[in-house]
């Protein structure tokens, strides 16, 4: 079989984040962040995003685990080279935290695989030096 699974089944995930000051209440331990995800199918087989699985860790090392179908109500199908972007958000009790996880994908040839979401930082501007 030409090519390896890692060449055929690859979804690249990139992330940017924003602190949502007008929805946050630091005095009450409420810090709201938006994150913007772009997925790109860098493999050779089209695939559909079925589920998401997140680990959200605040500055006190409190971990929230979030899992569910799709993203923002969608289960995007990505042909090779195609991109899909969406935005979502989360709330932390501390001014700094991290998120990471994975997307469970189903390729058009019925192969299931995980697309890792690398660790990214959520932080209030000026909280990290």
trRosetta pair geometry for C-beta under 8 A, 3 or more apart (Angstrom, degrees):
i j d omega theta_ij theta_ji phi_ij phi_ji
3 7 4.4 -118 -165 80 101 132
3 8 5.4 111 129 -52 128 93
3 44 6.6 -37 -170 24 171 148
4 7 5.1 98 54 6 71 98
4 8 7.2 -145 97 -2 37 91
5 8 5.7 -62 -142 43 34 107
5 9 5.6 -19 177 25 74 113
5 111 7.4 -155 -137 179 105 149
5 113 7.3 170 171 -95 112 139
6 9 7.0 -69 -119 59 21 76
6 10 6.5 54 175 -69 57 104
7 10 7.0 -39 -152 -20 19 122
7 43 6.7 124 145 -136 38 76
7 44 6.5 18 137 -4 83 115
8 43 5.2 44 150 -172 28 113
8 44 5.0 -64 -127 48 59 98
8 45 5.0 31 175 -5 92 113
8 107 7.5 29 140 -127 103 158
8 111 7.7 44 114 65 126 159
9 43 5.0 32 -103 -118 11 160
9 45 6.2 -25 -80 50 69 116
9 47 6.8 84 -138 -60 84 146
9 105 7.2 164 -168 91 105 133
9 107 5.8 -84 -105 -63 107 135
9 111 6.2 -110 -74 111 141 129
9 113 4.5 98 154 20 143 164
10 41 7.3 118 86 -166 62 51
10 42 4.5 -55 107 76 115 89
10 43 3.9 149 31 -60 72 88
10 115 7.8 107 -169 -116 35 95
11 39 5.4 -10 -179 -167 110 103
11 40 7.0 153 -161 73 59 39
11 41 5.8 -31 -104 -100 74 56
11 42 7.1 151 -112 21 19 80
11 43 7.1 -38 -50 -7 54 110
11 47 6.9 -99 -61 70 116 136
11 49 8.0 107 -131 -81 165 97
11 78 7.0 100 -114 67 106 152
11 103 6.7 -62 91 66 153 126
11 105 6.2 160 -20 -61 140 154
11 115 3.6 -24 61 -122 122 140
12 39 7.2 148 76 -158 50 48
12 40 4.7 -15 57 60 101 96
12 42 4.9 54 -19 -14 110 127
13 37 6.5 -26 -162 -160 93 100
13 38 7.5 152 -154 80 45 51
13 39 5.6 -15 -100 -102 72 73
13 103 7.4 153 -78 1 134 119
13 115 6.2 124 -39 148 115 107
13 116 7.1 -137 24 97 130 50
13 117 5.0 -82 119 -112 162 65
13 118 6.7 174 82 7 107 80
14 37 7.4 146 78 -156 47 50
14 38 4.9 -10 59 58 96 99
14 40 7.7 21 2 0 103 107
15 35 5.8 -14 -162 -173 106 108
15 36 6.9 141 -156 74 54 54
15 37 5.6 -15 -100 -100 78 67
15 38 7.8 -163 -71 23 36 70
15 117 7.4 72 -48 -168 131 96
15 118 7.5 -148 11 63 121 87
15 120 4.6 -99 90 -48 142 164
16 35 7.3 163 85 -156 41 59
16 36 4.8 -12 61 57 89 108
17 33 5.8 -6 -171 -179 110 115
17 34 6.8 156 -158 85 57 54
17 35 4.9 -23 -103 -103 81 76
17 36 7.3 -167 -79 17 33 76
17 120 6.4 161 -33 142 125 124
17 121 7.3 -134 30 90 153 54
17 122 5.5 -138 -172 -106 154 69
18 33 6.8 157 81 -160 46 66
18 34 4.5 -3 57 56 99 101
18 35 7.8 -172 23 -78 67 35
18 36 7.6 48 -6 -16 100 106
19 24 7.1 -19 175 -30 91 148
19 31 7.2 -48 -144 -175 98 95
19 32 7.6 107 -169 82 56 57
19 33 5.9 -41 -106 -104 48 77
19 122 7.7 124 -85 -177 77 80
19 123 7.3 -61 -65 103 118 36
19 124 5.2 95 -120 -116 153 52
19 125 6.1 -126 23 -17 143 81
20 23 4.5 -1 128 36 116 111
20 24 6.1 143 90 -32 68 95
20 32 4.2 -54 65 104 112 104
20 33 6.3 -177 4 -100 91 18
20 34 5.5 91 -51 -23 112 95
20 89 6.7 2 -13 -137 144 138
21 24 5.6 -65 -143 31 30 114
23 32 4.2 -39 97 47 110 159
24 30 5.7 179 -155 112 57 78
24 31 5.1 22 -137 -126 122 42
24 32 4.7 -145 -71 19 79 85
24 124 7.9 148 174 -101 171 111
25 28 4.1 4 121 37 118 111
25 29 7.8 -4 96 46 85 33
25 30 4.2 32 50 54 87 117
26 29 7.5 41 -167 -74 35 22
26 30 7.3 -110 -66 57 23 59
26 31 6.6 46 -94 -78 72 87
26 95 7.0 20 -124 -78 109 103
26 124 7.7 44 -92 -97 123 157
29 93 4.4 6 170 -158 107 80
29 94 7.5 -12 -152 -62 85 43
30 91 6.1 -25 -156 -166 78 117
30 93 7.3 -21 -81 -111 38 51
31 91 6.8 141 72 -161 47 61
31 92 4.7 -28 67 66 105 88
31 93 7.2 136 18 -133 95 2
31 94 6.7 -57 17 88 139 25
31 95 5.5 168 -93 -104 157 45
31 97 8.0 155 85 -1 130 114
31 122 7.8 137 125 138 117 115
31 124 6.2 -91 -144 -59 129 108
32 89 6.3 18 -178 174 90 128
32 90 7.7 179 -148 93 56 33
32 91 5.2 -26 -98 -101 70 80
33 89 6.1 171 91 -153 48 81
33 90 5.8 -11 61 60 94 75
33 91 7.6 167 19 -91 73 31
33 92 6.8 26 -3 -1 115 106
33 97 7.9 -144 -2 53 150 109
33 122 4.3 -39 -97 -153 174 124
34 87 5.9 7 -179 -177 108 111
34 88 7.3 168 -152 92 66 27
34 89 4.6 -43 -101 -92 57 99
35 87 7.0 171 87 -150 40 65
35 88 6.1 -16 59 65 85 74
35 89 6.7 153 12 -99 71 42
35 90 7.3 9 -2 7 113 98
35 99 6.9 -73 -62 48 164 152
35 120 7.3 124 -135 90 128 140
35 122 7.3 -75 -67 -88 110 107
36 85 6.9 11 178 -173 89 103
36 86 7.6 -168 -149 99 56 33
36 87 4.7 -22 -101 -99 75 89
37 71 7.4 -84 65 -171 143 156
37 85 6.7 173 91 -147 52 57
37 86 5.8 -7 58 60 96 75
37 87 7.5 168 17 -90 71 37
37 88 7.5 1 1 16 112 99
37 117 7.7 -40 -127 -129 126 119
38 83 5.9 -10 -173 -168 99 114
38 84 7.4 160 -154 81 53 41
38 85 4.5 -17 -101 -97 77 93
39 49 7.1 75 91 -63 177 136
39 76 7.3 151 62 78 134 137
39 78 6.5 -110 118 -66 110 156
39 83 6.7 155 82 -155 50 59
39 84 5.0 -8 57 58 101 90
39 85 7.6 -175 20 -78 64 44
39 103 7.2 -8 -106 11 141 164
39 115 7.1 53 -140 141 116 156
40 78 7.5 172 -157 -168 25 142
40 81 7.5 -24 -174 -164 94 25
40 82 7.3 -176 -145 95 60 35
40 83 4.7 -23 -96 -98 82 82
41 46 6.9 16 -170 -122 167 47
41 47 6.4 162 -116 34 123 95
41 78 3.9 162 -35 133 123 116
41 79 6.4 -175 61 96 150 25
41 80 5.3 -116 119 -113 114 33
41 81 6.4 -31 78 16 89 24
41 82 5.4 22 28 51 113 75
41 83 7.9 -147 12 -75 70 38
42 80 7.8 49 -159 -153 11 74
42 81 7.8 74 -104 -83 41 41
43 47 7.3 43 56 -10 135 123
43 80 6.2 -107 89 -109 56 91
43 107 8.0 -75 107 -109 150 121
44 80 5.5 13 -134 -99 29 142
45 80 7.0 74 10 -60 12 104
45 107 4.6 29 124 -161 126 123
45 108 5.9 -149 177 37 91 92
45 109 5.8 -62 -153 3 141 110
45 111 7.2 51 106 44 160 122
46 77 6.5 29 170 173 111 91
46 78 6.4 -176 -152 93 71 46
46 79 4.6 -28 -101 -111 109 53
46 80 6.4 -90 -68 -24 64 68
46 82 7.9 32 -121 23 89 127
46 107 6.9 126 85 -157 45 67
46 108 4.5 43 70 -24 94 125
47 77 7.4 -166 103 -150 28 60
47 78 6.0 -12 61 57 71 89
47 105 4.4 30 161 174 132 118
47 106 6.2 161 -159 80 82 35
47 107 4.4 -45 -94 -96 96 57
47 108 6.8 -115 -79 -19 45 70
47 113 7.6 -58 -132 46 152 103
48 75 5.7 34 175 152 105 98
48 76 7.1 -175 -145 99 63 36
48 77 4.6 -27 -93 -98 85 76
48 78 7.6 159 -91 14 34 69
48 105 6.8 153 76 -157 39 69
48 106 5.1 -16 58 61 93 92
49 52 7.6 22 172 -61 113 83
49 70 6.4 97 110 -127 99 57
49 71 6.5 -17 126 0 144 106
49 74 7.9 49 71 115 118 81
49 75 5.6 -157 80 -158 72 59
49 76 5.3 29 23 52 114 75
49 77 8.0 -140 12 -74 69 34
49 78 7.5 55 -27 -7 93 108
49 84 7.7 -128 -7 72 134 154
49 103 5.1 -43 -139 -180 103 128
49 104 7.7 105 -162 72 58 48
49 105 5.9 -40 -99 -101 49 77
49 115 7.7 -62 -107 29 93 136
50 69 7.0 -66 165 -141 60 72
50 70 7.3 -73 177 -65 23 58
50 75 6.2 26 -110 -144 35 118
50 103 7.9 135 44 173 59 79
50 104 5.0 -54 63 97 105 95
50 105 6.6 164 5 -112 89 20
50 106 5.4 69 -42 -12 121 106
51 67 6.6 21 170 -176 116 87
51 68 6.6 -171 -151 103 86 26
51 69 5.5 -58 -102 -108 76 40
51 70 7.1 -36 -100 -24 36 33
51 103 7.2 165 86 -158 46 56
51 104 4.4 13 52 39 92 115
52 66 7.5 -6 111 115 102 91
52 67 6.7 -172 93 -141 58 49
52 68 6.1 -5 53 59 90 69
52 69 8.0 46 14 134 78 7
52 70 7.1 -25 -13 108 101 17
52 71 5.6 87 -45 -76 137 87
52 101 6.6 57 176 125 80 140
52 102 7.7 174 -153 93 50 42
52 103 5.6 -26 -102 -105 68 72
52 104 7.7 -139 -68 13 23 78
53 65 7.6 -10 -171 -172 80 90
53 66 7.5 166 -153 89 37 53
53 67 4.6 5 -109 -106 75 95
53 101 4.9 -170 98 -171 60 112
53 102 5.4 -1 57 56 103 78
53 103 7.8 180 20 -84 74 27
53 104 7.1 62 -11 -27 109 98
54 64 7.8 5 109 102 100 85
54 65 7.1 163 86 -156 59 44
54 66 4.3 -4 56 59 107 98
54 67 7.3 -169 23 -70 65 51
54 99 6.0 -21 -163 -163 108 103
54 100 7.5 149 -150 84 63 27
54 101 4.0 -82 -103 -46 42 153
54 117 7.5 -29 -105 63 75 149
55 63 5.9 -20 -167 -162 92 110
55 64 7.6 152 -158 76 43 49
55 65 5.9 -15 -102 -103 67 72
55 99 6.9 157 82 -152 53 52
55 100 5.6 -13 56 65 99 74
55 101 5.6 160 8 -75 71 86
56 63 7.0 141 74 -157 48 54
56 64 4.4 -15 61 58 105 98
56 65 7.8 -169 22 -76 75 25
56 66 6.6 31 -7 -1 113 113
56 90 5.7 -146 -127 -180 151 159
56 92 7.4 -143 163 -87 112 93
56 97 6.6 33 177 151 78 134
56 98 7.7 -179 -151 91 44 46
56 99 5.1 -10 -104 -102 72 88
57 61 6.3 -13 -169 -140 106 41
57 62 7.1 155 -151 75 56 41
57 63 5.0 -19 -96 -98 81 76
57 64 7.9 -165 -72 21 36 66
57 97 5.6 178 93 -165 52 91
57 98 5.0 -1 57 56 102 87
57 99 7.5 -179 20 -79 70 40
58 61 7.3 -71 72 -2 63 13
58 62 4.9 0 39 53 108 93
58 92 4.5 151 -109 -159 105 105
58 93 5.4 26 -156 46 167 81
58 94 4.4 126 174 24 105 111
58 96 7.8 113 -170 88 58 49
58 97 4.3 -48 -114 -96 44 122
59 92 7.5 87 -3 164 84 131
59 94 3.3 -133 28 140 109 155
59 95 6.7 16 -25 50 146 57
59 96 4.7 80 -76 67 114 83
59 97 5.9 -96 -36 -72 65 70
60 93 7.0 -28 13 83 125 114
60 94 5.8 169 -14 -46 85 138
62 93 7.0 19 49 36 144 125
64 90 8.0 175 70 -163 141 128
66 101 8.0 -58 65 -89 82 156
69 75 6.9 -45 168 -74 91 111
70 73 6.4 0 109 162 137 9
70 74 5.3 179 -178 82 126 33
70 75 4.2 -90 -95 -69 108 72
70 76 7.9 115 -146 -4 95 63
71 74 5.9 -30 70 61 67 85
71 75 8.0 126 20 -89 66 40
71 76 7.5 -33 46 1 106 102
71 86 5.5 150 130 64 120 157
71 88 7.1 -110 -171 -40 94 136
71 103 7.7 -41 -42 -112 120 118
72 86 4.9 -159 13 -172 139 139
72 87 7.7 60 -68 64 148 43
72 88 6.0 -147 -65 -75 101 104
74 86 7.1 -171 42 -79 131 146
76 84 4.2 100 149 -128 167 163
78 82 4.6 -166 -159 82 73 109
78 83 7.5 37 -134 -97 116 10
78 84 5.8 -106 -81 -14 110 115
79 82 4.5 83 53 -14 73 129
90 99 7.0 137 22 -77 155 136
90 122 7.3 -93 69 -84 110 166
92 95 7.6 172 96 -73 124 9
92 96 7.9 -114 124 75 159 16
92 97 4.5 -164 -112 -11 151 144
92 122 6.4 154 -19 100 141 135
94 97 6.1 122 71 -55 101 97
95 123 6.5 48 144 -154 77 63
95 124 4.0 -54 -164 6 104 123
95 127 4.5 -169 132 -110 121 147
96 121 7.0 -21 -162 -170 89 101
96 122 6.9 156 -155 89 40 64
96 123 4.5 11 -112 -109 82 90
96 124 7.1 -90 -60 15 67 79
96 127 5.1 -171 -58 134 104 136
96 128 6.4 109 -109 -55 133 99
97 121 7.5 154 87 -157 36 57
97 122 4.8 -7 64 58 83 107
97 123 7.7 175 26 -72 49 61
98 119 5.4 0 -179 -168 126 98
98 120 6.7 160 -153 81 75 34
98 121 5.6 -40 -98 -101 78 53
98 122 6.8 -175 -88 14 24 81
99 117 7.5 -37 131 127 91 126
99 119 7.3 160 82 -146 36 53
99 120 5.9 -17 59 58 84 83
99 122 6.5 58 -12 -25 101 113
100 116 7.9 -5 -178 -179 98 87
100 117 5.6 172 -161 97 54 87
100 118 6.4 -61 -125 155 103 22
100 119 4.1 -40 -65 -87 126 61
100 120 7.1 142 -75 10 73 63
101 116 7.9 178 107 -157 32 54
101 117 4.6 11 62 46 66 124
102 114 4.6 -6 179 -172 139 107
102 115 6.2 149 -164 72 77 46
102 116 5.2 -41 -101 -107 93 45
102 117 5.8 -154 -80 4 32 84
103 114 7.1 143 72 -160 45 57
103 115 4.4 -13 58 57 98 105
103 117 6.8 91 -20 -45 83 103
104 112 6.8 -1 -178 -172 92 104
104 113 7.9 167 -155 89 53 30
104 114 6.1 -33 -101 -102 58 68
104 115 8.0 -157 -72 19 13 78
105 112 6.9 159 85 -155 53 55
105 113 5.3 -21 63 67 103 75
105 114 7.1 157 15 -106 88 16
105 115 5.4 66 -26 -20 126 107
106 110 7.1 -19 -172 -136 93 36
106 111 7.7 154 -157 80 49 40
106 112 5.5 -23 -101 -100 67 77
107 110 6.8 -41 76 34 79 15
107 111 4.3 2 40 58 126 87
107 112 7.4 -148 11 -75 80 27
107 113 6.9 36 -28 10 107 108
117 120 8.0 -69 157 -2 92 104
121 128 7.2 14 160 -33 149 159
123 127 4.6 -146 -176 64 100 121
123 128 5.0 -11 -177 -11 165 112
124 127 4.3 90 61 -32 84 125
